[in-house]
Amino acid sequence: MLHEPSAPVGKDPAQNYKTRLGVWMVLCYSLFYAGFVAIILLNPLLMEKRVWAGLNLATVYGFALIAVALAQALVYDALCRAQESKLNDPSTPQETR
């Protein structure tokens, strides 16, 4: 049984944009995560401190890590879709693509 792609696969004109954006987002998230790890390594008792609505820093920071990852995924998708639309629009001048 032959399985073929559901859509034709060709060169992605937004590939370089997507790569640069993805690398920057990973670096930003890595710094945020490194802060979490640094607190645990350097001052673990700080994670017990109540910071918001009776929750300790570890819980709030942990949920923030999840929320930031989700937000970054949504922003990445929106920016990449906008760039693809711009590059695939025939009315856009070639030099601005």
Summary of the structure (lengths in Angstrom):
residues: 97
radius of gyration: 20.4
end to end distance: 40.5
largest distance: 59.3
contacts: 191
relative contact order: 0.12
helix: 70%
strand: 5%
